[in-house]
Amino acid sequence: MIHAYKFLLRPTARQAVALGEMLRDHCSLYNGALQERRDAYRHTSKTSVKYGDQSAQLKAIRAFDPERQGRWSFSSQQATLRRLDKAFAAFFRRVKAGQTPGYPRFKGIGHFDTVTFPKDGDGCRWDSTPHDPVTRVRLQGVGHVRVHQHRPVQGRVKTVSVKREGNRWYAILACDNVPAEELPPTGAVIGIDMGTVHFLTTSEGEHEPNPRFLGTVAEELAEAQRHLATFPKRTRRRTKKHRAAARRVAKLYTKVRRQRLDFHHKTARALVADNDVIAHERLSTAGMTRSPAPKPDPDQDGAFLPNGAAAKAGLNKSILDAGWGQFLAILANKAESAGRLVIPVDSRNTSRTCPPSLGGCGHVAKENRVTQAEFQCTACGFTANADHVGASNILDRAGLVLCAAA
């Protein structure tokens, strides 16, 4: 198995400055390579610049600027150029597919926060002081940085990434050959229905409350954003108060993100520990949170009819606050490590079908869903909680999937 570990770095003041300079120079390299590609395509010859062409220039760039580009690992600079090449590959793929392309953009120093070392031992060294009880990682141009290693690392370290989040620095290790930690079988099978009122509902009728982490800090966050908005957006140099206001907003968002991630990990772990098979809806969060299309008024040019955008915005905010996509990804990873089976099923009409497993008739109709929380079959009169009905139907469909696979 491939597994990632994330550890907090505790750099000294001088090392923190060097880490910031490393990000700045890699950001400059990224933007310079992007500018070269833009200029080459705008030329009358329509020249196409590839990763190999730009990687071959690194040696000359490092020799020309030894104080900045020459300080850092050659392989990490190649990884930055590959990052740009992947962005262009994704751009052309979207163009061919007829999707919204999104041309690669220049990165500001505040939006370039990761440097990757493709191979442990090439420009970086994990556990560089094995004789010392304190774990350290050695980074070229920075030195031996102390690591707060809160858990053991298993497998073989493949790549090391250094990431900045706010005013903190993290080391992210990608390891392969990580042994699976399979849990003993329980014989339990469960279906889960995701929601916004309840975070999830199981086929057994149990509800997991939705913590709504963003809502708990909404007032404080709104006040912090209003204070930040009083400063000009475009200025040559931020003042001390401007930087403090930006840090306050970032700190609140970071708190919400960490709370949500912790909740997702604990909830997924509980499901994996208690069940051998877990079925869930196959959800497209991006599609579900897409803004409604405008409705032009046929009787008046330039006017539009109400399209429910305000109500949809509130629902989109609740869906994104719940973080279904992140939770389902964590659930799949934990299940794979524990030897459990996770089955995504088609979510269409799961909350509109009278559930046979609960004594229903199997009738499908939009009118069966009376309200957000109430289900009442128009054919047989069966009533139940709508989320419980959806979870039961998801579990039934997972059984059909297993039968088809067998």
C-alpha positions in Angstrom: 0.0 0.0 0.0 0.9 3.6 -0.5 0.5 5.8 2.5 1.1 9.5 3.3 2.3 10.9 6.6 2.1 14.5 7.6 4.3 15.9 10.4 4.6 19.4 11.9 8.1 21.0 11.4 9.6 23.1 14.1 12.2 25.2 12.3 14.4 27.8 14.0 14.0 31.4 13.1 16.8 31.2 10.5 15.5 28.0 9.0 12.0 29.5 8.8 13.4 32.4 6.7 15.3 29.9 4.5 12.1 27.9 4.0 10.3 31.1 2.9 13.1 31.9 0.5 12.9 28.4 -0.9 9.2 28.8 -1.7 9.8 32.3 -3.2 12.5 31.0 -5.6 10.5 27.9 -6.6 7.5 30.2 -7.3 9.7 32.5 -9.4 10.9 29.4 -11.4 7.3 28.3 -11.9 6.2 31.8 -13.1 9.3 32.1 -15.4 8.6 28.8 -17.0 5.0 29.7 -17.5 6.0 33.0 -19.1 8.3 31.2 -21.5 5.5 28.9 -22.6 3.2 31.9 -23.2 5.7 33.9 -25.1 6.7 30.9 -27.3 3.1 30.2 -28.3 2.4 33.9 -28.9 5.3 34.0 -31.4 4.5 33.8 -35.0 6.1 30.4 -35.2 3.7 29.0 -32.5 6.5 27.1 -30.8 5.5 24.6 -28.2 7.8 24.4 -25.2 7.8 21.1 -23.3 9.1 20.0 -19.9 12.2 18.5 -21.3 13.2 21.8 -23.0 12.8 23.7 -19.7 14.5 21.1 -17.6 17.5 21.2 -19.8 17.8 24.9 -19.0 18.1 24.4 -15.3 21.8 24.0 -15.3 22.4 27.3 -17.0 19.8 29.0 -14.7 21.5 27.8 -11.6 24.9 28.9 -12.9 23.5 32.3 -13.8 21.8 32.8 -10.4 23.8 30.9 -7.8 22.6 33.0 -4.8 18.9 32.1 -5.4 18.2 29.3 -7.9 21.6 27.6 -7.3 20.9 27.1 -3.6 18.2 24.6 -3.9 17.9 21.0 -4.9 18.0 20.3 -8.7 15.5 17.5 -8.4 13.0 19.7 -6.5 13.2 22.3 -9.2 12.5 19.6 -11.8 9.4 18.7 -9.7 8.3 22.3 -9.9 8.6 22.3 -13.7 6.7 19.0 -13.8 4.0 20.6 -11.7 3.6 23.3 -14.5 3.7 20.6 -17.2 0.8 18.7 -15.4 -1.2 22.0 -15.3 -0.8 22.4 -19.1 -1.7 18.7 -19.7 -4.9 19.2 -17.6 -5.7 22.4 -19.6 -5.4 20.7 -23.0 -7.4 17.7 -21.7 -10.2 19.9 -20.7 -10.1 21.7 -24.0 -10.4 18.5 -25.9 -13.3 17.4 -23.7 -15.2 20.6 -24.3 -15.0 21.6 -20.6 -14.1 25.0 -19.2 -10.4 25.0 -19.8 -8.9 27.3 -17.2 -5.5 28.4 -18.6 -2.6 27.9 -16.0 -2.1 31.2 -14.1 0.8 32.9 -12.5 1.3 32.1 -8.8 1.6 34.7 -6.1 4.0 34.0 -3.3 1.0 33.6 -1.0 -0.5 30.9 -3.3 2.6 28.8 -3.9 3.0 26.8 -0.7 4.6 23.4 -1.6 8.0 22.2 -2.7 8.4 18.5 -3.5 11.6 16.4 -3.4 10.9 13.4 -5.7 13.4 11.1 -4.0 14.5 10.7 -0.4 18.2 11.2 -0.4 18.3 13.6 -3.3 18.2 17.1 -1.9 16.5 15.9 1.3 17.0 13.2 3.9 14.3 11.9 6.2 15.5 11.1 9.7 18.8 12.7 8.9 20.1 12.3 12.5 19.3 8.7 13.5 21.7 8.9 16.5 19.5 11.7 18.0 16.2 10.8 19.7 14.7 13.9 18.0 13.6 13.3 14.4 15.0 15.7 11.8 14.7 16.1 8.1 17.6 17.6 6.1 16.7 20.0 3.3 19.3 21.3 0.9 19.8 25.0 1.6 17.9 24.9 4.9 19.6 22.4 7.1 18.4 19.8 9.6 14.9 20.8 10.6 13.3 19.4 13.7 10.2 17.3 13.1 7.3 16.7 15.6 6.9 13.0 14.7 3.7 11.9 16.5 3.5 8.4 14.9 5.9 5.9 13.5 6.6 5.8 9.7 6.1 2.5 8.0 7.2 1.4 4.6 9.8 3.1 2.4 9.9 6.8 2.1 9.6 7.7 -1.6 9.0 11.5 -1.7 9.2 14.3 0.8 7.2 17.5 0.4 7.5 20.7 2.5 4.2 22.7 2.8 3.4 26.0 4.4 -0.1 26.4 6.0 -0.5 29.8 7.5 2.5 30.4 9.7 3.2 26.6 10.2 5.4 24.3 8.2 4.7 20.6 7.5 6.6 17.7 6.0 4.5 15.2 4.0 6.0 11.8 3.3 4.7 9.5 0.6 5.7 5.9 1.5 5.2 2.6 -0.4 5.2 -1.0 0.8 3.2 0.0 3.9 1.7 -3.1 5.4 -2.1 -3.2 5.7 -3.5 -3.4 9.3 -6.5 -5.7 8.7 -9.2 -5.7 11.4 -11.0 -8.9 12.5 -14.3 -9.5 10.7 -17.5 -8.5 12.3 -20.1 -9.9 9.8 -21.9 -6.5 9.8 -23.1 -4.8 6.5 -24.4 -1.2 6.5 -25.6 1.5 4.1 -25.2 5.2 4.8 -27.1 8.2 3.4 -25.3 11.6 3.4 -27.2 14.7 4.3 -27.0 18.2 5.6 -29.5 18.1 8.5 -27.8 14.9 9.7 -24.3 14.3 8.5 -25.1 10.7 7.7 -27.9 8.2 8.5 -27.3 4.5 8.6 -29.5 1.7 7.3 -30.1 0.8 11.0 -31.8 4.2 11.5 -29.0 5.8 13.5 -28.2 9.5 12.8 -24.8 11.1 13.0 -25.3 14.8 13.9 -23.9 17.4 11.5 -21.4 19.6 13.6 -21.6 22.5 11.1 -18.2 23.8 12.0 -18.4 26.8 9.6 -21.6 27.9 11.2 -20.1 28.0 14.7 -17.6 30.6 13.6 -19.8 32.4 11.0 -20.3 35.6 13.0 -16.6 35.9 14.0 -15.5 35.1 10.5 -17.9 37.7 9.0 -16.5 40.3 11.4 -12.9 39.4 10.5 -13.6 39.5 6.8 -15.4 42.9 7.1 -12.3 44.3 8.9 -10.0 42.8 6.1 -12.2 44.4 3.4 -11.4 47.9 4.8 -7.9 47.6 3.5 -7.1 48.2 -0.2 -6.9 44.9 -2.2 -4.1 46.2 -4.5 -1.2 47.8 -2.8 2.5 47.6 -3.2 3.2 46.7 0.4 0.8 45.5 3.1 0.8 47.3 6.4 1.2 45.5 9.7 -2.5 45.8 10.5 -3.4 44.5 7.0 -1.2 41.4 7.5 -2.7 40.9 11.0 -6.3 41.0 9.5 -5.4 38.5 6.8 -3.8 36.2 9.4 -7.0 36.3 11.5 -9.2 35.3 8.6 -6.8 32.5 7.6 -6.6 31.3 11.2 -10.4 30.9 11.4 -10.6 29.0 8.2 -7.7 26.8 9.3 -9.5 26.0 12.5 -12.7 25.0 10.7 -10.7 22.8 8.2 -8.9 21.0 11.0 -12.1 20.4 13.0 -13.8 19.0 9.9 -10.9 16.7 9.1 -10.7 15.4 12.6 -14.5 14.7 12.6 -14.2 12.9 9.3 -11.4 10.7 10.4 -13.1 9.7 13.7 -16.5 9.0 12.0 -14.9 6.9 9.2 -12.8 5.0 11.7 -15.9 4.1 13.7 -17.7 2.8 10.6 -14.8 0.8 9.4 -14.2 -0.8 12.9 -17.9 -1.9 13.2 -18.7 -3.1 9.6 -17.2 -5.4 7.0 -19.1 -3.8 4.1 -20.1 -0.2 3.8 -22.3 1.1 1.0 -22.8 4.8 0.2 -24.1 7.0 -2.6 -21.9 7.8 -5.5 -21.9 11.6 -5.2 -20.7 14.4 -7.5 -20.2 17.3 -5.1 -19.1 19.6 -7.9 -22.3 19.0 -9.8 -24.5 19.3 -6.7 -23.1 22.6 -5.8 -23.2 24.1 -9.3 -25.0 27.5 -9.5 -28.4 27.4 -11.3 -28.5 28.7 -14.8 -30.1 32.1 -15.3 -33.6 32.3 -16.7 -34.1 35.2 -19.2 -37.4 36.9 -19.1 -39.1 36.4 -22.5 -41.3 39.5 -22.1 -38.5 41.9 -21.2 -35.0 42.2 -22.8 -32.2 42.1 -20.3 -34.3 41.0 -17.4 -34.2 37.6 -15.7 -36.8 35.5 -13.8 -36.2 34.1 -10.3 -34.2 30.9 -10.5 -33.8 30.1 -6.8 -30.1 31.1 -6.8 -30.3 32.5 -3.2 -31.8 29.2 -1.8 -29.4 27.1 -3.8 -26.5 29.2 -2.4 -27.5 28.3 1.1 -27.8 24.6 0.2 -24.4 24.7 -1.5 -22.8 26.2 1.6 -24.2 23.5 3.8 -23.0 20.7 1.4 -19.5 22.2 1.2 -19.4 22.6 5.0 -20.3 19.0 5.5 -17.4 17.9 3.2 -18.9 14.8 1.8 -16.1 14.3 -0.8 -13.3 14.4 1.7 -15.2 12.1 4.1 -15.9 9.5 1.4 -12.2 9.6 0.3 -11.1 9.1 3.9 -13.6 6.2 4.4 -12.3 4.5 1.3 -8.7 4.8 2.4 -9.3 3.5 5.9 -11.4 0.6 4.6 -8.7 -0.5 2.2 -6.1 -0.4 5.0 -8.4 -2.4 7.3 -9.4 -5.0 4.7 -13.0 -3.7 4.5 -15.2 -3.3 1.4 -16.7 0.0 0.4 -19.3 0.0 -2.4 -20.5 3.3 -4.1 -23.9 2.9 -5.7 -26.1 5.0 -7.9 -27.9 7.5 -5.8 -30.9 8.2 -8.2 -34.3 7.8 -6.5 -32.9 6.3 -3.3 -35.0 8.6 -1.2 -38.1 8.2 -3.5 -38.3 4.4 -3.5 -40.5 2.6 -1.0 -37.9 0.3 0.7 -38.6 -3.5 0.4 -36.1 -4.2 3.2 -38.2 -2.2 5.6 -41.5 -3.8 4.5 -42.3 -1.4 1.7 -43.6 -2.1 -1.8 -40.8 -0.8 -4.0 -43.0 2.0 -5.5 -41.0 4.9 -7.0 -42.4 8.3 -7.1 -41.4 11.9 -6.5 -44.5 12.4 -4.3 -43.2 9.8 -1.9 -40.8 12.3 -0.4 -43.3 14.5 1.4 -40.7 16.8 3.1 -37.0 16.8 3.6 -37.3 14.5 6.6 -40.6 12.5 6.0 -41.2 9.7 3.6 -44.8 8.4 2.8 -45.5 6.0 0.0 -48.4 7.0 -2.1 -49.1 3.4 -3.1 -49.0 1.4 0.2 -48.9 4.2 2.8 -45.6 3.2 4.3 -44.0 6.0 6.4 -40.5 6.4 7.7 -37.7 8.9 8.0 -36.6 9.9 4.5 -32.8 9.5 5.3 -33.4 6.1 6.8 -35.3 5.1 3.6 -32.4 6.3 1.5 -29.8 4.4 3.5 -31.9 1.2 3.3 -32.2 1.5 -0.5 -28.5 2.1 -0.8 -27.8 -1.1 1.1 -30.2 -3.0 -1.1 -28.5 -1.7 -4.3 -25.1 -2.7 -2.8 -26.4 -6.2 -2.5 -27.3 -6.2 -6.1 -23.9 -5.0 -7.0 -22.3 -7.8 -5.0 -24.6 -10.4 -6.7 -23.7 -9.1 -10.1 -20.0 -9.2 -9.3 -20.3 -12.8 -8.0 
